[in-house]
Amino acid sequence: MGIFTVIFFAGIKHLIDVRKKRNEAIKKVAASIGFNYYLEKSIPESFKGFKIYSEGSSQTIYNYITGKLGNVKVALMDFHYTINGSEDVSDVTDRQTVLVLDTGEKKLPPFEIFPETIFQKLKTKVGYQDINFRSHPVFSERYVVQGYYEDDIRKSMTEHFLSSMETQTGLRIQCTGTKVIFY
């Protein structure tokens, strides 16, 4: 019994040490680029309109860094939330790294990009929207693009953006017009 206790506490100490190192590394990066750093932060009201902020419960932001790159406000954070289980299933805490860009002015049409699953493929067969790009079949195979202004969305998706997205998997993007969130 004693060896298991020692192993358990050694594992907990290791996790704490890893988190402390990550926190310090993020704090150093923020300082090196002139951004503000907050170890823990409440969720800003302006970000609550994004879908990720309606996920689960006990939402918390850690390692929150903010600053400006040119005219764009940037916020980068570790976002944690809990998905409540049931009597037979334990609660699960999900951790996401979230990037929010705020242009301050409306430049992009509202849209959402998310991974295409077998269920999404079935949904598009029965009429759900998926804007595809013939010039980028890998992107179109990996991601669903949805939004009301299809022509404007197509125009906003540059060659460089679509090509770089083809190298990514599992990314979600939501744009409100003035803010774009990546997670």
N, C-alpha and C positions, 0 to 999 in steps of 0.2 A: 504493500500500500504506500509506503514512504517513497519509493522510487517513482511511482506515478505522480505523486504530489510534486516532487522535485522537477520532473519532466514538464508537468503542467505549468508550474510557475516560471520555469526557464523559457518555455514557449511564450508566455505572456510578456515576460521581460524583453524577449527578442522583438516581438511585435511593437512594443512601446519604443524601443530603441530605433527600429526602422522608421516609425512614424516621426519621431523627433528629428532624425536625419533628413527625412523628406521635407518636414516643415522648415528646417534651417536652410536647406538647399533652395526651396522656393522663395524664402525670405531674402536670400542673397541675390537671386536672379532679379527679383522685384527691385531691390535697391540698386543693382547695377544698371537697370534701364530707367531708373527714375520713377518707378511706380510705387504706390502705397501698398502696404501689406497689413492684413488683419488675420490673426490666427483663426478667430471665429467671428462670424458676422450673422446678423439676422438677414432674412431674405428681403432685398429691396423691393418695394411696392412695384416699381416699373418692370420687374422681371416676372411678376406673378401671372401675367397673361400668357406665358408660354406653357405648353402642355406638360413639360417635365415637372413643373412646380405644382401640378395637381396630382402627381403620382404619390401614392402611399401616404404615410403620416410621419410625424417626428422629423420633419425636414430641417436640415442643418447645413450651413455653409462653413467650410474650413479653408484655410490657405487662400483667402480671397485677396486678389491683387487687382488694382485698378490704376488706370493712367490713360494717356492719350498718345496715339500714333498719328501724327498729322492732325486732321480734323475729326478723327474717329476716336470715340471713347471706347476703351477696352476694359472688360472685366473677365478675369479668369478665376475659376474656383473649383474646389472639390465639393460636390453636392451629394449629401447622404440622405436617404429616406428609407423608411421601413414599410415593407409590405406585410400586413398583418396576416398571420396564418390562421389556421382553424384549430379545433381541438386535437386533431391528428397531425397537423403540420405546424412546424415552428415558424415564427416570424423570420423574415429575411431582410437584411439591410443591404440595399443596393447603393453602390458608390459610382458616381459619374464625374468625369472632368468636364466642365462646362465652360465654353467661351462665348461671351456676348459682345457683339460689336454694335455700337450705337452711332449712326451717322448724324443724328440730330436733325436731319431733313429727309423728307420722303424721296427716295431714289429708286427703290426696287418694288416690284409688285409683290403682294403677299403670296407666299408659297410655302410648301412643306416638302421635304425630301426625306425618305426613310427607306430602310432595307426592304427589298422585295422578297417576300416569303412565298411558299406554295399557296398559302391562304390568300395573299394579295393577288397572286396570279389568277386564282379562281374568282375573286371579286371583280377583277377587270374583265373577265369573260362574261360576267352578268351586268356589266355597265359601269362599274366604278372607274373613275378617272385615273389614268396613268399616262402622263405626257412622256413620250419616248423621243429619242434623238437618233435618227438614222445614221448620222455621222459618228455616233459613239454607241455602238451596240453593247459594249461591255457595261457602260454606265447604265444603259436602259435595261439591261438584264439584271443588274444588281440593285437598282433603286427605283422606287415609285416617286414620281413628281406630281404634285397636285396643287391646284390653285385656280381661281376664277378667271384670271386674265392670261389665257394660254399663250397668245401671241407675245404679250409683254414678257412673260416668263421665259419663253424661248429666246427672245432678244437679250435678256439679262444673263443667260447662261453662256458665258464666253467659251471659246475653244480651250483656253488654258484651264478654266474651271472644270469643264467636263472631262478633260484628259487627266487632271489631277485626281478627280473623284474616282476615275477608273482604277486607281491604285489603292483606294480605300475600301474597307468593308465595315459594315455595321454602324456607319455614321448617320446621325439624324441632324437635319437642319430645318429650322423654322424661321421664316422671315415675316415680320409684321409691316414691312415697308420702311420703317426707320431703324429697327433693330433686327439683327440676325443672330440666332443662337445655334451653336454647334455642340453636339454631345454624342 
